Amino acid sequence: MDSILNDLIKEAKKAQAHAHAPYSDHPVGVALLTNDGTIHSGCNVENAAYPLGNCAEPGAIADMVKKGHRYIRMLVVVGPATSLCTPCGGCRQRIREFGNDHTHIYVCDVKGNIMLSTTLGALLPHSFGPENIDETKKLAEIRKLSNE
């Protein structure tokens, strides 16, 4: 586990080095691990039209999906300072789409030191995920059948 975590931190730091953060000077790198041991990474990309910028997490998730993976087992965020740089609310929900309460999240400082070891369930308690949609679809189908 330690070598996998070290690899994730290394990849997140590499991604952070490629961040485009000229407006905030807040480069962030993320690396995630899928069930088969594949690592995907991403960095934040800012835009002069601020709302059009992207956090690092969606880049890593898009790379994962593009390569055919659909489950995040573990995720590492490397921030630009010594303060916590946890995923924002929107990114927590994006991670939830492909993870669950037990998905491990590690938040590291600029040097790669782990500052927080937690789970998605702790960061996003009582979350809404794909299974909520599946349940709604099943209920709609039952209602449809009972009206026929």
C-alpha positions as CSV (number, residue, x, y, z in Angstrom):
1,M,0.0,0.0,0.0
2,D,2.8,2.4,0.9
3,S,4.4,2.1,-2.5
4,I,1.1,2.6,-4.3
5,L,0.4,5.7,-2.2
6,N,3.9,7.0,-2.9
7,D,3.4,6.4,-6.7
8,L,0.1,8.4,-6.5
9,I,1.7,11.3,-4.6
10,K,4.5,11.3,-7.2
11,E,2.0,11.4,-10.1
12,A,-0.1,14.1,-8.4
13,K,3.0,16.2,-8.0
14,K,4.0,15.7,-11.7
15,A,0.5,16.8,-12.7
16,Q,0.6,19.8,-10.4
17,A,3.8,20.9,-12.2
18,H,1.7,21.2,-15.4
19,A,-1.2,23.2,-13.8
20,H,-2.2,26.4,-15.6
21,A,-2.9,28.7,-12.6
22,P,-1.8,32.2,-13.6
23,Y,-4.7,34.0,-11.9
24,S,-4.8,32.3,-8.5
25,D,-1.2,31.0,-8.4
26,H,-2.8,27.9,-6.8
27,P,-1.6,24.9,-8.8
28,V,-3.2,21.6,-7.8
29,G,-2.4,18.1,-9.0
30,V,-4.5,14.9,-8.5
31,A,-3.8,11.3,-9.1
32,L,-6.3,8.5,-8.7
33,L,-6.1,4.7,-8.6
34,T,-8.6,2.4,-10.3
35,N,-9.4,-1.2,-9.2
36,D,-6.9,-2.7,-11.6
37,G,-4.1,-0.5,-10.3
38,T,-4.1,2.0,-13.1
39,I,-3.1,5.6,-12.2
40,H,-4.7,8.6,-13.8
41,S,-3.8,12.2,-13.1
42,G,-5.0,15.7,-13.8
43,C,-4.2,19.4,-12.9
44,N,-6.2,22.5,-12.6
45,V,-6.6,24.7,-15.7
46,E,-7.7,28.3,-15.1
47,N,-9.2,30.6,-17.6
48,A,-9.4,34.4,-17.8
49,A,-13.2,33.9,-17.7
50,Y,-13.0,32.5,-14.2
51,P,-16.1,30.2,-14.3
52,L,-14.6,28.3,-17.2
53,G,-11.6,27.0,-15.3
54,N,-11.4,23.4,-14.2
55,C,-10.2,21.9,-11.0
56,A,-7.7,19.0,-11.1
57,E,-10.1,16.3,-10.2
58,P,-12.3,16.4,-13.3
59,G,-9.1,16.1,-15.5
60,A,-8.1,12.9,-13.7
61,I,-11.6,11.6,-13.9
62,A,-11.9,12.4,-17.6
63,D,-8.7,10.6,-18.3
64,M,-9.9,7.6,-16.3
65,V,-13.2,7.4,-18.1
66,K,-11.6,7.9,-21.5
67,K,-9.4,4.9,-20.8
68,G,-12.4,2.7,-19.9
69,H,-12.3,2.7,-16.1
70,R,-15.3,3.5,-13.9
71,Y,-14.2,3.2,-10.3
72,I,-12.0,5.3,-8.1
73,R,-10.4,3.3,-5.4
74,M,-8.0,6.0,-4.0
75,L,-7.3,9.6,-4.8
76,V,-4.5,12.0,-3.9
77,V,-4.6,15.8,-4.0
78,V,-1.4,17.8,-3.9
79,G,-2.0,21.5,-3.1
80,P,0.4,24.4,-3.4
81,A,1.0,25.2,0.2
82,T,1.1,23.8,3.7
83,S,-2.7,24.3,4.3
84,L,-5.3,21.7,3.4
85,C,-6.4,21.6,-0.2
86,T,-9.4,19.3,-0.1
87,P,-11.6,18.7,-3.1
88,C,-14.2,21.4,-3.5
89,G,-17.9,20.5,-3.2
90,G,-18.4,20.0,-6.9
91,C,-15.4,17.8,-7.1
92,R,-16.5,15.7,-4.2
93,Q,-19.7,15.0,-6.1
94,R,-17.7,14.2,-9.2
95,I,-15.6,11.7,-7.2
96,R,-18.8,10.2,-5.8
97,E,-20.0,9.4,-9.3
98,F,-17.2,6.9,-9.6
99,G,-16.4,6.1,-5.9
100,N,-18.3,5.4,-2.7
101,D,-18.1,6.2,1.0
102,H,-15.0,4.0,1.3
103,T,-13.0,5.6,-1.4
104,H,-9.7,6.7,0.2
105,I,-8.7,10.4,-0.1
106,Y,-5.3,11.7,0.8
107,V,-4.6,15.5,0.9
108,C,-0.9,16.4,0.7
109,D,1.1,19.6,1.0
110,V,3.3,21.0,-1.7
111,K,6.1,18.7,-0.7
112,G,3.9,15.6,-0.9
113,N,3.5,15.1,2.9
114,I,0.2,13.6,3.8
115,M,-1.8,16.2,5.8
116,L,-5.2,14.4,5.8
117,S,-6.1,10.8,5.3
118,T,-9.9,10.4,5.0
119,T,-12.7,8.8,3.0
120,L,-15.2,10.2,0.6
121,G,-17.9,9.3,3.1
122,A,-16.3,11.7,5.6
123,L,-15.9,14.5,3.1
124,L,-19.4,14.1,1.5
125,P,-21.7,12.4,4.1
126,H,-25.2,11.2,3.1
127,S,-24.2,11.7,-0.6
128,F,-26.4,11.4,-3.7
129,G,-25.0,8.9,-6.2
130,P,-25.9,6.7,-9.2
131,E,-27.8,4.2,-7.0
132,N,-30.3,7.0,-6.1
133,I,-31.1,7.4,-9.8
134,D,-31.4,3.6,-10.2
135,E,-33.9,3.5,-7.3
136,T,-35.9,6.3,-8.8
137,K,-36.0,4.5,-12.2
138,K,-37.2,1.3,-10.6
139,L,-40.0,3.1,-8.7
140,A,-41.1,4.8,-12.0
141,E,-41.2,1.5,-13.7
142,I,-43.3,0.0,-10.9
143,R,-45.7,2.9,-11.1
144,K,-45.9,2.6,-14.9
145,L,-46.7,-1.2,-14.6
146,S,-49.3,-0.6,-11.9
147,N,-51.1,1.9,-14.1
148,E,-51.4,-0.4,-17.1
